[in-house]
Amino acid sequence: MLIRPTTAADLPELFQLRAQTRENALSPEYLATLGITPETAATGLASGDTRGWLCEIDGRIVGFASGDRTSGEMLVLAILPDFEGRGIGRRLLNEVTGWLQHCGSPRIWLTANPDPDGRAHGFYRRCGWVPTGEISGDDEVLEYCWH
């Protein structure tokens, strides 16, 4: 298992992976309607405002995560279904939250499905994320509590 920083060259594959997750799969076409494309992601990486990490197993990208230092937002965490339950998500999450802490983000946050039956619900809470009571669209806002 190799955890390494995301590069612009990785982005097209990451957008395809994002569409293959078990829950909350989002296609590249849908993301484009939100203004999120490999090109806009590359701009964020180049500016240093966003940063990400990915996991490779046997040369295949199986998961990734990224965050935005300007807002403190954990933008995405995506793992291929066949690779869930191996600690990849936690390792990637730790990379991003560690970087956001290093950047001095006063608030590290994310949005996630509030359904207690969803995988994200228990996962983020076990990793130290706490619901704020805020809602964004259909998702709840969680903050990372490291203090």
Beta strands, then each sheet from edge to edge (+ up, - down):
strand 1: 2-5
strand 2: 50-57
strand 3: 60-68
strand 4: 73-79
strand 5: 109-112
strand 6: 129-136
strand 7: 139-144
sheet 1: 1+ 2- 3+ 4-
sheet 2: 5+ 7- 6+
end
